């Protein structure tokens, strides 16, 4: 049985977000790290992740520069893989303006929507994807299970 993975988690506030504390964001990311490690115990032993909260302008610039999409997206993740020592690295960008808009449109609280997208982005940073149907189903089921433990409803219904 593998040891519990460690997490080095850095938060950068490009915008003010008093409702999303570093401690809260880290706890959501850690839940995803633990779930991913339980899912694939030999993939990594440590995770180093940076989460940056941005405004629409920065989100649009990043999405255009890296994905060639001319809009700000809710979450943008950069996965750097796992090094030979077992450290998984990644950067997660959350556009706070988009999160607030989507939360209102979907009748969710900002915290619940942010929890989902931090977990979603963390799983991407750890190598999960949803390009193929089976990958999408697996990733979504993991997200749903993590969120359920937090008392948050399935975001996909």
N, C-alpha and C positions, 0 to 999 in steps of 0.2 A: 504494500500500500504506500502510495506517495505521500510525502509530507504536505501539509497545508501550504499553498503558495503564498508568497508575500506580495504586497502591492506597494509600489511607490507611485503616488498619485498627486499630480500637480494641477492646480486650478488657476487659470488666468481669466480675470474679469476685464474684457474689452468693453463691457457695458455694466452698469449697475444692476445687480440682481439680488437685493437683500432677502428675497424669499427663497433663494437657492444658496444655502450655506455650503462652504467647502466640506464640512463634516457630512452633510446630507448627500451631496454629490458623490463623495468618496464611498459612503455606505452603499449606495446603489451600484457603483462600479464594482465594489468588493463582492457583492452578491453575484454579479455576473461572472467575475473571476472565479469564485468558488464553484459555481455551476458548471462553467466551462472546464475547470480542472477535474470535477467529478465525472464529466462527460468523456474527457480525454486526459486521463491522469498522467500520461507520459509525455505530453506535448510541451509543457513548460513548468518551471518551478517558481518563477518570479515574473511579475508584470510591472513595466514602467510605462505609465500612461499620463498624458497631459490632456486636460479638457479645457477648451477655451470657449467662453461665452462671448458672442459677437453681435453686432447690430446688422441691419439689412445690408448696408453698404459693404462692410467687410465680408459678410457671408456671400454676397453676390460676386465680389472680386475673387474670393477663393474658389467658388464653384465655377466661375468662368475660366479661371486660370488652370484648374486641375481637371475639370470635367467638361469644359467647353459648353456649359449651360449658362444662359444669360438670366439667372434669377438666384435668389438666396434660397437654399434648401434648409430643412429643419435640422438635419444632422449630416455631417460630412466626416468620414473617418479615413485616416491614413494608417494602414497596417504596414509595419516594417518587418514583420516576421519574428522568428525566434532565433537567437544567437546560439552558438555552440555550448554556452554555459547554461542554456535553458531560460533565458530572459526574453519574454515577449514584449515588444515595444509598439506603441501606437499613439497617434494624436487624434483627438475627437473635437470637432467644432460643432457647437450648438448655436443656432441663430435664435436669440431670445425673442425677437420680433415675430418670427415665423412660429415659434412655439406658442406664444401668447395668442396669435391669430388662430392657429389650428385648435388649440384648447377651447377657445370660445366657440368656434364653429362645430366642434365635436362634443360640446357640452361636457367637458372634462375640466378638472382643476389643473392649473398650471403645474403644480407639484406632481400630480399623477402622470401628466403627459411628459414632463421632464424626466421622471423616473423611468418611464418606458424608453425614451430616446437615449438616456445615459446607458441603460442596459443594452439597448440595441447597438449603440456605437461601440460600447466596450466589447461586445461579442464580435463585431466586425474587426476591431483592433486585435482580437485574439484568433482571427482566421476564419470566422464563420462568414457565410455569404448566403445570398438568396437569389442567385442567378438561375439555378436549376430548381425545378419543382420540389424534388426531394430535399435539397438543401434548405429551401425556403420553409418547408413544413417542419424540418428539424429545428431550425433557428427560431421560428415562431413558437413552437411548442415549448422550447426552453424559456423564451421570454415570458410566455403566458404563465408558466410554472413559477418563475421568479417573482413576477408581479402578484400572483395569487398569494404567495407567502407574505407579501406586503399589504394584502387586503385590497389590491387594485384589480378591477375587472379586466377581462380579456380586451385588449385594445383593438383587436381585429374584428370584433362584431359590432 
